[in-house]
Amino acid sequence: MRRYDRGMSLGAKMLGTRWVVRAPIWLFRARLGFLFGGRMLMLVHRGRKSGLERFVVLEAVARESRERVLIASGFGAGSEWYRNLRADPACQVSIGFRNRVDSRAELLDQEESRAILETYSAKHPTDWKYLKQSITELTGEDEPEIPMVRLHLGE
């Protein structure tokens, strides 16, 4: 991930600022995740080297059902949380009024990831415009590869 500079958008600066992206974790830990209306979730996963619990708050790209949620790795397959799920798909998810539900992550292939992203961009064109701009600015890639993950809650 590139460091941000003065010419970057506010969204890119915020996504590139650790304390800003980590702040919602405290809301989820206080069982206030419902304030995000199911649009955001907290993923608890294990560090692939340390074995310690790790926390990240991500956007729920889509809710296929009450038990299946799609998330995206905006910074690609190199994101720490994504690499940790590749090593161990067992995780916990907090979303809405549900807290730390035992879950399993399914990493999706490029074709399925692209199809889901196309649906998301058609459904949320304004959100996608700014999100893609921020990801492009932070990664330096014009067409960043964004892998998707399906979370199976209750497994």
MONORBEL-V329888 format. One record per run of one state. SS is the DSSP state (A for helix, B for strand, O for the rest). FROM is the first residue (numbers start at 1). TO is the last residue. If there is no record, write none. Layout:
{{SS:FROM:TO} {SS:FROM:TO}}
This chain:
{{O:1:9} {A:10:15} {O:16:17} {A:18:29} {O:30:32} {A:33:36} {O:37:39} {B:40:46} {O:47:52} {B:53:59} {O:60:61} {B:62:65} {O:66:67} {B:68:73} {O:74:79} {A:80:87} {O:88:89} {B:90:95} {O:96:97} {B:98:107} {O:108:109} {A:110:123} {O:124:124} {A:125:139} {O:140:146} {B:147:153} {O:154:155}}
